[in-house]
Amino acid sequence: MQINTRNRWQGIVKAIKNGNIIAEVTLEMAPNISVIAIASKVSVEALGLEVGSKANALIKSTEVTLAID
């Protein structure tokens, strides 16, 4: 598979919180470094994601905002 998304992080699924329609998937790339993705429950099931699965986070954004106190 080829994709043009430059920000690709490989990790392990650490948690899946299912709602009625969407799921919150926590992907850990390294100890204490993780990202949380929101996906439809249908997509999570179609990908066969479960805790312990390997997965990739593909991040494409037009804006990143930083802030400090």
PDB file of N, CA, C and O in Angstrom:
ATOM      1  N   MET A   1       0.843  -1.171   0.000  1.00  0.00           N
ATOM      2  CA  MET A   1       0.000   0.000   0.000  1.00  0.00           C
ATOM      3  C   MET A   1       0.892   1.238   0.000  1.00  0.00           C
ATOM      4  O   MET A   1       1.876   1.293   0.738  1.00  0.00           O
ATOM      5  N   GLN A   2       0.559   2.219  -0.812  1.00  0.00           N
ATOM      6  CA  GLN A   2       1.255   3.495  -0.827  1.00  0.00           C
ATOM      7  C   GLN A   2       0.279   4.588  -0.413  1.00  0.00           C
ATOM      8  O   GLN A   2      -0.869   4.624  -0.856  1.00  0.00           O
ATOM      9  N   ILE A   3       0.764   5.478   0.447  1.00  0.00           N
ATOM     10  CA  ILE A   3      -0.047   6.600   0.894  1.00  0.00           C
ATOM     11  C   ILE A   3       0.814   7.852   0.907  1.00  0.00           C
ATOM     12  O   ILE A   3       2.034   7.769   1.046  1.00  0.00           O
ATOM     13  N   ASN A   4       0.182   9.012   0.762  1.00  0.00           N
ATOM     14  CA  ASN A   4       0.950  10.244   0.744  1.00  0.00           C
ATOM     15  C   ASN A   4       0.983  10.944   2.102  1.00  0.00           C
ATOM     16  O   ASN A   4       1.578  12.016   2.217  1.00  0.00           O
ATOM     17  N   THR A   5       0.374  10.381   3.109  1.00  0.00           N
ATOM     18  CA  THR A   5       0.402  10.972   4.444  1.00  0.00           C
ATOM     19  C   THR A   5       1.802  10.798   5.026  1.00  0.00           C
ATOM     20  O   THR A   5       2.287   9.675   5.160  1.00  0.00           O
ATOM     21  N   ARG A   6       2.441  11.900   5.367  1.00  0.00           N
ATOM     22  CA  ARG A   6       3.831  11.841   5.832  1.00  0.00           C
ATOM     23  C   ARG A   6       3.956  11.475   7.307  1.00  0.00           C
ATOM     24  O   ARG A   6       4.952  10.876   7.713  1.00  0.00           O
ATOM     25  N   ASN A   7       2.976  11.821   8.094  1.00  0.00           N
ATOM     26  CA  ASN A   7       3.036  11.552   9.532  1.00  0.00           C
ATOM     27  C   ASN A   7       2.395  10.206   9.821  1.00  0.00           C
ATOM     28  O   ASN A   7       1.179  10.108   9.989  1.00  0.00           O
ATOM     29  N   ARG A   8       3.227   9.163   9.876  1.00  0.00           N
ATOM     30  CA  ARG A   8       2.741   7.808  10.112  1.00  0.00           C
ATOM     31  C   ARG A   8       3.478   7.228  11.300  1.00  0.00           C
ATOM     32  O   ARG A   8       4.705   7.124  11.291  1.00  0.00           O
ATOM     33  N   TRP A   9       2.726   6.850  12.325  1.00  0.00           N
ATOM     34  CA  TRP A   9       3.313   6.291  13.532  1.00  0.00           C
ATOM     35  C   TRP A   9       2.791   4.881  13.743  1.00  0.00           C
ATOM     36  O   TRP A   9       1.582   4.651  13.727  1.00  0.00           O
ATOM     37  N   GLN A  10       3.688   3.951  13.939  1.00  0.00           N
ATOM     38  CA  GLN A  10       3.309   2.571  14.211  1.00  0.00           C
ATOM     39  C   GLN A  10       3.181   2.381  15.712  1.00  0.00           C
ATOM     40  O   GLN A  10       3.937   2.959  16.493  1.00  0.00           O
ATOM     41  N   GLY A  11       2.218   1.565  16.103  1.00  0.00           N
ATOM     42  CA  GLY A  11       2.037   1.326  17.524  1.00  0.00           C
ATOM     43  C   GLY A  11       1.187   0.104  17.804  1.00  0.00           C
ATOM     44  O   GLY A  11       0.867  -0.681  16.912  1.00  0.00           O
ATOM     45  N   ILE A  12       0.834  -0.030  19.066  1.00  0.00           N
ATOM     46  CA  ILE A  12       0.015  -1.137  19.558  1.00  0.00           C
ATOM     47  C   ILE A  12      -1.257  -0.555  20.167  1.00  0.00           C
ATOM     48  O   ILE A  12      -1.200   0.422  20.914  1.00  0.00           O
ATOM     49  N   VAL A  13      -2.390  -1.148  19.852  1.00  0.00           N
ATOM     50  CA  VAL A  13      -3.662  -0.710  20.426  1.00  0.00           C
ATOM     51  C   VAL A  13      -3.660  -1.061  21.920  1.00  0.00           C
ATOM     52  O   VAL A  13      -3.550  -2.227  22.296  1.00  0.00           O
ATOM     53  N   LYS A  14      -3.784  -0.040  22.748  1.00  0.00           N
ATOM     54  CA  LYS A  14      -3.787  -0.228  24.200  1.00  0.00           C
ATOM     55  C   LYS A  14      -5.190  -0.217  24.793  1.00  0.00           C
ATOM     56  O   LYS A  14      -5.424  -0.818  25.842  1.00  0.00           O
ATOM     57  N   ALA A  15      -6.128   0.463  24.129  1.00  0.00           N
ATOM     58  CA  ALA A  15      -7.495   0.522  24.659  1.00  0.00           C
ATOM     59  C   ALA A  15      -8.465   0.863  23.539  1.00  0.00           C
ATOM     60  O   ALA A  15      -8.127   1.580  22.596  1.00  0.00           O
ATOM     61  N   ILE A  16      -9.674   0.336  23.662  1.00  0.00           N
ATOM     62  CA  ILE A  16     -10.778   0.680  22.770  1.00  0.00           C
ATOM     63  C   ILE A  16     -12.002   0.933  23.636  1.00  0.00           C
ATOM     64  O   ILE A  16     -12.456   0.049  24.362  1.00  0.00           O
ATOM     65  N   LYS A  17     -12.533   2.157  23.550  1.00  0.00           N
ATOM     66  CA  LYS A  17     -13.760   2.506  24.272  1.00  0.00           C
ATOM     67  C   LYS A  17     -14.862   2.642  23.238  1.00  0.00           C
ATOM     68  O   LYS A  17     -14.845   3.573  22.433  1.00  0.00           O
ATOM     69  N   ASN A  18     -15.813   1.733  23.251  1.00  0.00           N
ATOM     70  CA  ASN A  18     -16.912   1.752  22.290  1.00  0.00           C
ATOM     71  C   ASN A  18     -18.083   2.570  22.792  1.00  0.00           C
ATOM     72  O   ASN A  18     -18.517   2.428  23.936  1.00  0.00           O
ATOM     73  N   GLY A  19     -18.585   3.421  21.926  1.00  0.00           N
ATOM     74  CA  GLY A  19     -19.832   4.135  22.182  1.00  0.00           C
ATOM     75  C   GLY A  19     -20.909   3.489  21.341  1.00  0.00           C
ATOM     76  O   GLY A  19     -20.723   2.380  20.839  1.00  0.00           O
ATOM     77  N   ASN A  20     -22.035   4.166  21.179  1.00  0.00           N
ATOM     78  CA  ASN A  20     -23.118   3.621  20.361  1.00  0.00           C
ATOM     79  C   ASN A  20     -22.749   3.572  18.883  1.00  0.00           C
ATOM     80  O   ASN A  20     -23.095   2.618  18.185  1.00  0.00           O
ATOM     81  N   ILE A  21     -22.050   4.596  18.406  1.00  0.00           N
ATOM     82  CA  ILE A  21     -21.725   4.705  16.991  1.00  0.00           C
ATOM     83  C   ILE A  21     -20.219   4.794  16.750  1.00  0.00           C
ATOM     84  O   ILE A  21     -19.710   4.260  15.764  1.00  0.00           O
ATOM     85  N   ILE A  22     -19.510   5.471  17.652  1.00  0.00           N
ATOM     86  CA  ILE A  22     -18.078   5.660  17.462  1.00  0.00           C
ATOM     87  C   ILE A  22     -17.279   4.935  18.537  1.00  0.00           C
ATOM     88  O   ILE A  22     -17.808   4.530  19.573  1.00  0.00           O
ATOM     89  N   ALA A  23     -15.982   4.784  18.254  1.00  0.00           N
ATOM     90  CA  ALA A  23     -15.060   4.178  19.212  1.00  0.00           C
ATOM     91  C   ALA A  23     -13.859   5.097  19.374  1.00  0.00           C
ATOM     92  O   ALA A  23     -13.459   5.789  18.438  1.00  0.00           O
ATOM     93  N   GLU A  24     -13.293   5.094  20.566  1.00  0.00           N
ATOM     94  CA  GLU A  24     -12.084   5.832  20.867  1.00  0.00           C
ATOM     95  C   GLU A  24     -10.966   4.802  20.997  1.00  0.00           C
ATOM     96  O   GLU A  24     -11.003   3.943  21.878  1.00  0.00           O
ATOM     97  N   VAL A  25      -9.970   4.893  20.113  1.00  0.00           N
ATOM     98  CA  VAL A  25      -8.889   3.909  20.076  1.00  0.00           C
ATOM     99  C   VAL A  25      -7.601   4.575  20.542  1.00  0.00           C
ATOM    100  O   VAL A  25      -7.189   5.590  19.981  1.00  0.00           O
ATOM    101  N   THR A  26      -6.967   4.014  21.563  1.00  0.00           N
ATOM    102  CA  THR A  26      -5.685   4.514  22.053  1.00  0.00           C
ATOM    103  C   THR A  26      -4.580   3.666  21.461  1.00  0.00           C
ATOM    104  O   THR A  26      -4.553   2.449  21.643  1.00  0.00           O
ATOM    105  N   LEU A  27      -3.659   4.318  20.746  1.00  0.00           N
ATOM    106  CA  LEU A  27      -2.540   3.651  20.103  1.00  0.00           C
ATOM    107  C   LEU A  27      -1.257   4.144  20.767  1.00  0.00           C
ATOM    108  O   LEU A  27      -0.977   5.343  20.794  1.00  0.00           O
ATOM    109  N   GLU A  28      -0.483   3.195  21.305  1.00  0.00           N
ATOM    110  CA  GLU A  28       0.766   3.546  21.985  1.00  0.00           C
ATOM    111  C   GLU A  28       1.953   3.285  21.063  1.00  0.00           C
ATOM    112  O   GLU A  28       2.138   2.168  20.580  1.00  0.00           O
ATOM    113  N   MET A  29       2.764   4.333  20.819  1.00  0.00           N
ATOM    114  CA  MET A  29       3.932   4.201  19.947  1.00  0.00           C
ATOM    115  C   MET A  29       5.189   3.864  20.734  1.00  0.00           C
ATOM    116  O   MET A  29       6.087   3.208  20.206  1.00  0.00           O
ATOM    117  N   ALA A  30       5.269   4.297  21.981  1.00  0.00           N
ATOM    118  CA  ALA A  30       6.387   4.045  22.882  1.00  0.00           C
ATOM    119  C   ALA A  30       5.833   4.212  24.294  1.00  0.00           C
ATOM    120  O   ALA A  30       4.748   4.770  24.462  1.00  0.00           O
ATOM    121  N   PRO A  31       6.552   3.741  25.311  1.00  0.00           N
ATOM    122  CA  PRO A  31       6.044   3.920  26.675  1.00  0.00           C
ATOM    123  C   PRO A  31       5.707   5.386  26.948  1.00  0.00           C
ATOM    124  O   PRO A  31       6.532   6.275  26.738  1.00  0.00           O
ATOM    125  N   ASN A  32       4.506   5.619  27.410  1.00  0.00           N
ATOM    126  CA  ASN A  32       3.995   6.955  27.752  1.00  0.00           C
ATOM    127  C   ASN A  32       3.858   7.890  26.554  1.00  0.00           C
ATOM    128  O   ASN A  32       3.749   9.103  26.734  1.00  0.00           O
ATOM    129  N   ILE A  33       3.862   7.354  25.342  1.00  0.00           N
ATOM    130  CA  ILE A  33       3.636   8.160  24.138  1.00  0.00           C
ATOM    131  C   ILE A  33       2.522   7.495  23.342  1.00  0.00           C
ATOM    132  O   ILE A  33       2.709   6.425  22.764  1.00  0.00           O
ATOM    133  N   SER A  34       1.365   8.141  23.321  1.00  0.00           N
ATOM    134  CA  SER A  34       0.221   7.547  22.634  1.00  0.00           C
ATOM    135  C   SER A  34      -0.610   8.627  21.960  1.00  0.00           C
ATOM    136  O   SER A  34      -0.464   9.819  22.229  1.00  0.00           O
ATOM    137  N   VAL A  35      -1.479   8.169  21.083  1.00  0.00           N
ATOM    138  CA  VAL A  35      -2.414   9.052  20.390  1.00  0.00           C
ATOM    139  C   VAL A  35      -3.785   8.388  20.486  1.00  0.00           C
ATOM    140  O   VAL A  35      -3.893   7.162  20.498  1.00  0.00           O
ATOM    141  N   ILE A  36      -4.823   9.206  20.555  1.00  0.00           N
ATOM    142  CA  ILE A  36      -6.182   8.682  20.612  1.00  0.00           C
ATOM    143  C   ILE A  36      -6.883   9.055  19.311  1.00  0.00           C
ATOM    144  O   ILE A  36      -6.902  10.219  18.911  1.00  0.00           O
ATOM    145  N   ALA A  37      -7.454   8.059  18.666  1.00  0.00           N
ATOM    146  CA  ALA A  37      -8.173   8.266  17.406  1.00  0.00           C
ATOM    147  C   ALA A  37      -9.655   7.979  17.622  1.00  0.00           C
ATOM    148  O   ALA A  37     -10.024   7.083  18.381  1.00  0.00           O
ATOM    149  N   ILE A  38     -10.488   8.745  16.951  1.00  0.00           N
ATOM    150  CA  ILE A  38     -11.927   8.519  16.960  1.00  0.00           C
ATOM    151  C   ILE A  38     -12.297   7.919  15.603  1.00  0.00           C
ATOM    152  O   ILE A  38     -11.972   8.479  14.556  1.00  0.00           O
ATOM    153  N   ALA A  39     -12.969   6.793  15.637  1.00  0.00           N
ATOM    154  CA  ALA A  39     -13.377   6.111  14.401  1.00  0.00           C
ATOM    155  C   ALA A  39     -14.754   5.504  14.618  1.00  0.00           C
ATOM    156  O   ALA A  39     -15.178   5.301  15.756  1.00  0.00           O
ATOM    157  N   SER A  40     -15.442   5.218  13.541  1.00  0.00           N
ATOM    158  CA  SER A  40     -16.738   4.554  13.683  1.00  0.00           C
ATOM    159  C   SER A  40     -16.510   3.135  14.202  1.00  0.00           C
ATOM    160  O   SER A  40     -15.464   2.535  13.954  1.00  0.00           O
ATOM    161  N   LYS A  41     -17.482   2.614  14.914  1.00  0.00           N
ATOM    162  CA  LYS A  41     -17.390   1.231  15.394  1.00  0.00           C
ATOM    163  C   LYS A  41     -17.273   0.269  14.221  1.00  0.00           C
ATOM    164  O   LYS A  41     -16.578  -0.744  14.306  1.00  0.00           O
ATOM    165  N   VAL A  42     -17.957   0.588  13.126  1.00  0.00           N
ATOM    166  CA  VAL A  42     -17.902  -0.250  11.928  1.00  0.00           C
ATOM    167  C   VAL A  42     -16.468  -0.320  11.403  1.00  0.00           C
ATOM    168  O   VAL A  42     -16.001  -1.395  11.027  1.00  0.00           O
ATOM    169  N   SER A  43     -15.766   0.816  11.373  1.00  0.00           N
ATOM    170  CA  SER A  43     -14.385   0.842  10.897  1.00  0.00           C
ATOM    171  C   SER A  43     -13.459   0.053  11.815  1.00  0.00           C
ATOM    172  O   SER A  43     -12.598  -0.688  11.341  1.00  0.00           O
ATOM    173  N   VAL A  44     -13.630   0.206  13.109  1.00  0.00           N
ATOM    174  CA  VAL A  44     -12.804  -0.525  14.065  1.00  0.00           C
ATOM    175  C   VAL A  44     -12.993  -2.035  13.877  1.00  0.00           C
ATOM    176  O   VAL A  44     -12.026  -2.797  13.895  1.00  0.00           O
ATOM    177  N   GLU A  45     -14.233  -2.451  13.699  1.00  0.00           N
ATOM    178  CA  GLU A  45     -14.513  -3.868  13.468  1.00  0.00           C
ATOM    179  C   GLU A  45     -13.960  -4.338  12.130  1.00  0.00           C
ATOM    180  O   GLU A  45     -13.399  -5.431  12.047  1.00  0.00           O
ATOM    181  N   ALA A  46     -14.108  -3.527  11.075  1.00  0.00           N
ATOM    182  CA  ALA A  46     -13.625  -3.900   9.746  1.00  0.00           C
ATOM    183  C   ALA A  46     -12.104  -4.048   9.730  1.00  0.00           C
ATOM    184  O   ALA A  46     -11.568  -4.900   9.021  1.00  0.00           O
ATOM    185  N   LEU A  47     -11.408  -3.215  10.514  1.00  0.00           N
ATOM    186  CA  LEU A  47      -9.954  -3.308  10.602  1.00  0.00           C
ATOM    187  C   LEU A  47      -9.502  -4.449  11.508  1.00  0.00           C
ATOM    188  O   LEU A  47      -8.322  -4.800  11.531  1.00  0.00           O
ATOM    189  N   GLY A  48     -10.440  -5.024  12.252  1.00  0.00           N
ATOM    190  CA  GLY A  48     -10.096  -6.113  13.167  1.00  0.00           C
ATOM    191  C   GLY A  48      -9.277  -5.639  14.359  1.00  0.00           C
ATOM    192  O   GLY A  48      -8.494  -6.404  14.923  1.00  0.00           O
ATOM    193  N   LEU A  49      -9.458  -4.376  14.744  1.00  0.00           N
ATOM    194  CA  LEU A  49      -8.688  -3.837  15.861  1.00  0.00           C
ATOM    195  C   LEU A  49      -9.157  -4.408  17.186  1.00  0.00           C
ATOM    196  O   LEU A  49     -10.354  -4.523  17.450  1.00  0.00           O
ATOM    197  N   GLU A  50      -8.191  -4.761  18.005  1.00  0.00           N
ATOM    198  CA  GLU A  50      -8.463  -5.181  19.379  1.00  0.00           C
ATOM    199  C   GLU A  50      -7.224  -4.860  20.194  1.00  0.00           C
ATOM    200  O   GLU A  50      -6.152  -4.633  19.633  1.00  0.00           O
ATOM    201  N   VAL A  51      -7.358  -4.839  21.491  1.00  0.00           N
ATOM    202  CA  VAL A  51      -6.224  -4.526  22.353  1.00  0.00           C
ATOM    203  C   VAL A  51      -5.097  -5.518  22.042  1.00  0.00           C
ATOM    204  O   VAL A  51      -5.305  -6.731  22.009  1.00  0.00           O
ATOM    205  N   GLY A  52      -3.900  -4.966  21.816  1.00  0.00           N
ATOM    206  CA  GLY A  52      -2.739  -5.778  21.475  1.00  0.00           C
ATOM    207  C   GLY A  52      -2.450  -5.820  19.978  1.00  0.00           C
ATOM    208  O   GLY A  52      -1.376  -6.259  19.566  1.00  0.00           O
ATOM    209  N   SER A  53      -3.407  -5.362  19.155  1.00  0.00           N
ATOM    210  CA  SER A  53      -3.204  -5.341  17.703  1.00  0.00           C
ATOM    211  C   SER A  53      -2.164  -4.298  17.322  1.00  0.00           C
ATOM    212  O   SER A  53      -2.053  -3.257  17.971  1.00  0.00           O
ATOM    213  N   LYS A  54      -1.398  -4.579  16.263  1.00  0.00           N
ATOM    214  CA  LYS A  54      -0.525  -3.570  15.676  1.00  0.00           C
ATOM    215  C   LYS A  54      -1.361  -2.708  14.742  1.00  0.00           C
ATOM    216  O   LYS A  54      -2.244  -3.209  14.046  1.00  0.00           O
ATOM    217  N   ALA A  55      -1.077  -1.406  14.730  1.00  0.00           N
ATOM    218  CA  ALA A  55      -1.807  -0.489  13.857  1.00  0.00           C
ATOM    219  C   ALA A  55      -0.927   0.714  13.568  1.00  0.00           C
ATOM    220  O   ALA A  55       0.090   0.925  14.229  1.00  0.00           O
ATOM    221  N   ASN A  56      -1.319   1.491  12.592  1.00  0.00           N
ATOM    222  CA  ASN A  56      -0.623   2.725  12.231  1.00  0.00           C
ATOM    223  C   ASN A  56      -1.555   3.905  12.428  1.00  0.00           C
ATOM    224  O   ASN A  56      -2.734   3.842  12.081  1.00  0.00           O
ATOM    225  N   ALA A  57      -1.022   4.979  12.987  1.00  0.00           N
ATOM    226  CA  ALA A  57      -1.751   6.243  13.071  1.00  0.00           C
ATOM    227  C   ALA A  57      -1.268   7.093  11.906  1.00  0.00           C
ATOM    228  O   ALA A  57      -0.083   7.411  11.812  1.00  0.00           O
ATOM    229  N   LEU A  58      -2.172   7.455  11.033  1.00  0.00           N
ATOM    230  CA  LEU A  58      -1.858   8.316   9.889  1.00  0.00           C
ATOM    231  C   LEU A  58      -2.443   9.683  10.184  1.00  0.00           C
ATOM    232  O   LEU A  58      -3.661   9.830  10.290  1.00  0.00           O
ATOM    233  N   ILE A  59      -1.588  10.679  10.317  1.00  0.00           N
ATOM    234  CA  ILE A  59      -2.045  11.991  10.762  1.00  0.00           C
ATOM    235  C   ILE A  59      -1.821  13.009   9.663  1.00  0.00           C
ATOM    236  O   ILE A  59      -0.694  13.230   9.221  1.00  0.00           O
ATOM    237  N   LYS A  60      -2.907  13.624   9.230  1.00  0.00           N
ATOM    238  CA  LYS A  60      -2.838  14.655   8.201  1.00  0.00           C
ATOM    239  C   LYS A  60      -3.658  15.841   8.702  1.00  0.00           C
ATOM    240  O   LYS A  60      -4.852  15.715   8.972  1.00  0.00           O
ATOM    241  N   SER A  61      -3.014  16.968   8.819  1.00  0.00           N
ATOM    242  CA  SER A  61      -3.689  18.129   9.368  1.00  0.00           C
ATOM    243  C   SER A  61      -3.230  19.390   8.630  1.00  0.00           C
ATOM    244  O   SER A  61      -2.085  19.492   8.192  1.00  0.00           O
ATOM    245  N   THR A  62      -4.137  20.326   8.508  1.00  0.00           N
ATOM    246  CA  THR A  62      -3.773  21.595   7.880  1.00  0.00           C
ATOM    247  C   THR A  62      -3.344  22.618   8.905  1.00  0.00           C
ATOM    248  O   THR A  62      -2.831  23.678   8.545  1.00  0.00           O
ATOM    249  N   GLU A  63      -3.546  22.318  10.193  1.00  0.00           N
ATOM    250  CA  GLU A  63      -3.177  23.278  11.217  1.00  0.00           C
ATOM    251  C   GLU A  63      -2.845  22.567  12.525  1.00  0.00           C
ATOM    252  O   GLU A  63      -3.536  21.630  12.924  1.00  0.00           O
ATOM    253  N   VAL A  64      -1.801  23.010  13.176  1.00  0.00           N
ATOM    254  CA  VAL A  64      -1.462  22.559  14.514  1.00  0.00           C
ATOM    255  C   VAL A  64      -1.338  23.809  15.370  1.00  0.00           C
ATOM    256  O   VAL A  64      -0.577  24.718  15.038  1.00  0.00           O
ATOM    257  N   THR A  65      -2.079  23.860  16.466  1.00  0.00           N
ATOM    258  CA  THR A  65      -2.050  25.015  17.347  1.00  0.00           C
ATOM    259  C   THR A  65      -1.345  24.642  18.642  1.00  0.00           C
ATOM    260  O   THR A  65      -1.642  23.612  19.247  1.00  0.00           O
ATOM    261  N   LEU A  66      -0.415  25.481  19.057  1.00  0.00           N
ATOM    262  CA  LEU A  66       0.293  25.288  20.315  1.00  0.00           C
ATOM    263  C   LEU A  66      -0.083  26.409  21.281  1.00  0.00           C
ATOM    264  O   LEU A  66      -0.356  27.532  20.857  1.00  0.00           O
ATOM    265  N   ALA A  67      -0.098  26.105  22.575  1.00  0.00           N
ATOM    266  CA  ALA A  67      -0.426  27.120  23.569  1.00  0.00           C
ATOM    267  C   ALA A  67       0.344  26.852  24.852  1.00  0.00           C
ATOM    268  O   ALA A  67       0.750  25.721  25.121  1.00  0.00           O
ATOM    269  N   ILE A  68       0.539  27.895  25.638  1.00  0.00           N
ATOM    270  CA  ILE A  68       1.144  27.759  26.956  1.00  0.00           C
ATOM    271  C   ILE A  68       0.304  28.541  27.950  1.00  0.00           C
ATOM    272  O   ILE A  68      -0.497  29.394  27.570  1.00  0.00           O
ATOM    273  N   ASP A  69       0.497  28.238  29.233  1.00  0.00           N
ATOM    274  CA  ASP A  69      -0.230  28.981  30.276  1.00  0.00           C
ATOM    275  C   ASP A  69       0.341  30.361  30.433  1.00  0.00           C
ATOM    276  O   ASP A  69      -0.136  31.136  31.261  1.00  0.00           O
TER     277      ASP A  69
END
